[in-house]
Structures are given as structure tokens and as C-alpha cells.
Amino acid sequence: MNLRLEMISWASSTYEQGVSCLSGYSAAEITLAKTVLKDQDLTYKKMNGNSVCGLKGDKISSDLPGVNMTEVFSDLLNNGNLTPASYVLNILRACNKANYSGSQLIKIVGRSLVSFASFLREIDFADVIQNKITGSICTRATAAGDKLEHTDILLNYMNEEFRIWTYTCTNNDALNHTAEKLLGIRGALPDGTIILCPLDLSDRSLYITHEGWFLYSDFYAKKIQWVIDNADRSAYSAVKKNDKQHIVDYVKKMHIINV
């Protein structure tokens, strides 16, 4: 699936159109999706990156029992059925099985669409890295790998394996989450080398916009190669002795870390 072409296709339809044209869902599921989209003011909005900004529930935790956003996204991607509309329907299906209801659904869909944008960025970045770093093999982590191994993208280059973490450094929740992962608060880190790749939206060299979606730039991919070849991988050993706020500040910049 060529995601950038898919983004162009999605943007030609509204969410209502996107939901209405899908098969394999019950009438009740379609009706529920349309109700939630209306409550999110998404009914007549085009399915582009601009639509996922400022949604209700966008700040709630993504740790929702019974609703694995990464898994929902990956299943649709692997089946070739991924659209923002199909993603919303499958998130709601997972919510129904987990007995969420009412206003919870509205907030969960809002938060899920924020994650949808992040998942798109990860996959696109994996393609960009592989295209720009000669000899590299780059894959997005599985749902299990993302959670258990703290890996967004797995990069193999020059007979080494690197775990790439992607996040926007303008999002305080993402910065805190990343700092907690580094500190081991969210589980033990796997052995190996981590590359922190924060996306600073104030630096236009680091990203492009495509149909309203923020994506990593070719320049950012080349920065990864430079970091691998030149940066000090042991510097974090001194930094990690500081308190959490120092770590939050640390993860605002690109770093390579030997664990």
C-alpha cells in the first residue's frame, strides 16, 4: 500500500462518505459511527490530516483496556482496507467488545485518530529511511514489538540493529511518555541501540505536510545516518542520573543511545 497515494484518495471524501461506502459492518455499527462522527464534528470534513486536530478526547490516555489502537491499525493496513473511516469503525467495534459506551466512545475515537496520524507517520518514515539510507532495511514494529520492546521502527544498517522512537516534541504527553520509557518506568528496555527521533514542528526542515498530515522529511532520514556514523552513543549514561524533568528536556532532541 502506497500511503501517500492513499492519503490523496482519502482526502477526496468526507468521513460520512467514507463510512457509508464500507461493507462488512452491521447497520448498527454504521449508525453508531455516524453518530460519533457527528459529535466530533467530523461528518462533513474531508478525511485528511487537518481533520484530526482539536478533537474531543485527544488528550486522554491511549492505554485503554480492550482497545489496542496499534493492532486495529495494523490489521487494516495488512488487509489493504485502511482508511480513517474504517479505522473509526474498527475502534468502535473494539470499544463495544470492551463495554465502553456513551461519551467514552466520542473521546476514545478522538484519541484514536490522533494515534492514527502517528501510525501513518511511522510507516511513511520507515519508507523514507529505507529510500534515503543506502543498504538499510526498515520495518515498522508489530503491535507487540511496539508495546513490549519499546520500538516504533526497526532499522537494520551496516550489520547493526537500531530501535527508532518517533514522537512530536511539541506534545508534552509524548515527551513525558518517552522520558518514562527511557527511565524504565514503563517496563525494562531491550538491549540494543535506540535512536530518539522527536519531530519539532517549529523546524520546517524536519517535516513535510501531505494532505494535511505531518510526515518526516528526507532530511530527517539523512540525519539518522549522520547520528549513526558520528554521534556519541554513551552520552546518555551520564544524563540518566538526572531527574525526570532533565530527561524530558533531553528527549526533545535527536540522540542515539546504547542500552
C-alpha positions in Angstrom: 0.0 0.0 0.0 1.4 3.4 -1.1 0.3 5.5 1.8 0.9 8.9 0.2 -1.3 7.9 -2.7 -3.9 6.6 -0.2 -3.9 9.9 1.6 -4.8 11.7 -1.6 -7.7 9.3 -2.1 -8.9 9.6 1.4 -8.9 13.4 1.2 -11.4 13.3 -1.7 -14.2 12.0 0.6 -15.8 13.1 3.8 -16.0 10.9 6.8 -19.7 10.3 6.2 -18.9 9.2 2.7 -16.0 7.1 3.9 -18.2 5.2 6.4 -21.2 4.8 4.0 -19.2 3.1 1.3 -17.8 0.4 3.6 -19.0 -3.2 3.6 -18.7 -5.9 6.3 -20.3 -3.8 9.1 -23.8 -4.1 10.6 -26.3 -1.3 10.2 -26.0 -0.6 13.9 -22.2 -0.2 13.6 -22.6 2.2 10.7 -25.2 4.2 12.6 -23.1 4.4 15.7 -20.1 5.5 13.7 -22.1 8.3 12.1 -23.4 9.4 15.5 -19.9 9.6 17.0 -18.5 11.4 13.9 -21.3 13.9 14.2 -20.5 14.5 17.9 -16.8 15.0 16.8 -17.9 17.5 14.1 -16.3 15.2 11.5 -19.3 14.2 9.4 -18.7 16.6 6.5 -15.0 17.1 7.0 -12.6 15.6 4.5 -10.5 12.6 5.7 -7.2 14.5 5.8 -4.6 15.3 8.4 -6.3 18.6 9.3 -9.4 16.8 10.5 -7.6 15.1 13.4 -6.6 18.4 15.1 -8.5 19.6 18.2 -10.8 16.6 18.6 -12.7 15.8 21.8 -10.7 13.4 23.9 -7.4 14.0 22.1 -5.6 14.3 25.4 -6.9 11.2 27.2 -4.5 8.3 27.7 -4.0 5.8 24.9 -3.8 3.0 27.5 -7.4 1.8 27.1 -8.2 -1.8 28.3 -9.6 -3.8 25.5 -8.8 -1.3 22.8 -5.4 -1.8 21.1 -5.1 1.1 18.6 -1.9 -0.2 17.1 -3.4 -3.6 16.5 -6.6 -2.2 14.9 -4.4 0.0 12.6 -2.0 -2.8 11.7 -4.8 -5.3 10.9 -6.5 -2.8 8.5 -3.2 -2.0 6.9 -2.2 -5.6 6.4 -5.7 -6.4 4.9 -5.4 -3.4 2.5 -8.6 -1.8 4.0 -7.1 1.1 5.8 -8.9 4.5 5.7 -9.7 6.9 8.5 -13.3 5.8 8.3 -12.6 2.0 8.5 -10.2 2.8 11.4 -13.0 4.6 13.3 -15.4 1.7 12.7 -13.0 -0.9 14.0 -12.1 1.2 17.0 -15.8 1.4 17.9 -16.1 -2.4 17.3 -13.3 -2.9 19.8 -14.9 -0.5 22.2 -18.2 -2.4 22.0 -16.5 -5.7 22.9 -14.8 -3.9 25.8 -18.2 -2.5 27.0 -17.3 1.2 26.5 -20.3 3.4 25.8 -21.8 6.9 25.6 -19.4 9.8 25.9 -16.5 7.4 26.3 -16.8 6.5 22.7 -16.5 10.0 21.5 -13.4 10.7 23.5 -11.8 7.3 22.5 -12.4 8.0 18.8 -10.8 11.4 19.2 -7.8 10.0 20.9 -7.6 7.1 18.4 -7.5 9.5 15.4 -4.5 11.3 17.0 -2.8 8.0 17.2 -3.8 7.2 13.6 -1.8 10.3 12.5 1.2 9.0 14.5 0.9 5.5 13.0 0.9 6.9 9.4 4.0 9.0 10.2 5.8 5.9 11.5 5.1 3.9 8.4 5.9 6.7 6.0 9.2 7.4 7.9 10.2 3.8 7.6 9.8 4.0 3.8 11.7 7.3 3.7 14.6 6.0 5.8 14.9 2.9 3.6 14.9 5.0 0.5 17.4 7.6 1.7 19.9 5.4 3.6 21.6 3.1 1.2 21.8 -0.5 2.3 19.2 -0.1 5.1 16.2 -2.3 5.8 13.5 -0.6 7.8 10.2 -2.0 9.1 7.5 -0.7 11.4 7.3 -2.7 14.6 4.4 -5.1 15.3 1.8 -4.2 17.9 3.6 -6.5 20.3 7.0 -5.0 19.5 5.7 -1.5 19.9 4.5 -2.2 23.4 6.8 -4.9 24.8 10.1 -3.8 23.1 9.5 -0.1 23.0 10.1 0.1 19.3 8.3 2.1 16.6 10.6 1.4 13.7 13.3 -1.3 13.5 16.3 -0.3 11.3 19.0 -2.7 10.1 22.0 -0.9 8.8 25.7 -1.9 8.4 25.0 -5.2 10.3 23.6 -3.3 13.3 20.0 -3.1 14.6 18.5 0.2 15.8 15.2 0.9 17.5 13.7 4.2 16.4 11.3 6.1 18.6 9.1 8.6 16.9 7.0 11.3 18.6 6.3 15.0 18.3 8.3 17.1 20.8 5.5 19.8 20.9 3.3 17.3 22.7 4.0 17.3 26.4 2.3 13.9 26.9 4.6 12.4 24.3 7.7 13.8 25.9 6.7 12.6 29.3 5.8 9.2 27.9 9.2 9.0 26.2 11.1 10.1 29.3 9.3 7.4 31.3 10.2 4.8 28.8 13.9 5.8 29.0 13.8 5.7 32.7 12.3 2.2 32.7 9.1 3.3 34.4 7.1 1.8 31.5 9.0 -1.5 31.5 12.5 -2.7 31.0 14.3 -1.5 27.9 15.5 -4.2 25.5 19.3 -4.5 24.9 20.5 -2.6 21.8 20.7 0.9 20.4 17.8 3.4 20.4 17.6 6.5 18.2 15.3 9.2 19.5 13.5 11.0 16.7 11.4 13.8 18.0 9.6 15.9 15.4 9.8 19.6 16.1 7.1 21.3 14.2 8.8 24.6 14.5 11.7 23.4 12.3 10.4 23.1 8.7 13.5 21.2 7.6 12.4 18.2 9.7 8.9 17.5 8.2 6.6 17.9 5.2 2.9 18.1 5.0 1.0 15.9 2.7 -2.8 16.3 2.5 -2.6 17.9 6.0 -0.6 15.0 7.6 2.7 15.9 9.2 5.4 13.5 7.9 9.2 13.2 8.5 11.3 14.8 5.8 14.1 13.2 3.6 16.5 15.5 5.5 15.5 13.9 8.8 16.3 10.4 7.4 19.8 11.7 6.4 20.2 13.0 10.0 19.7 9.4 11.2 22.6 8.2 9.1 24.8 11.0 10.4 23.9 10.2 14.0 24.7 6.5 13.5 28.1 7.3 11.9 29.2 10.1 14.2 27.3 10.7 17.5 28.5 9.5 20.9 26.3 6.6 21.9 27.4 6.5 25.5 26.4 10.1 26.4 23.1 9.1 28.0 24.9 7.1 30.7 25.6 10.4 32.4 22.3 12.1 31.5 20.1 9.3 33.0 21.4 10.1 36.5 19.3 13.3 36.5 15.7 13.7 37.5 12.7 13.2 35.1 12.5 16.8 34.0 16.1 16.7 32.8 15.2 13.6 30.8 12.1 15.3 29.4 14.4 18.1 28.1 16.9 15.6 26.8 14.3 13.8 24.6 13.4 17.0 22.9 16.5 16.5 20.7 17.7 13.7 18.5 20.0 11.2 20.3 21.5 7.8 19.8 21.7 5.6 23.0 23.3 2.3 23.8 21.1 0.5 26.3 
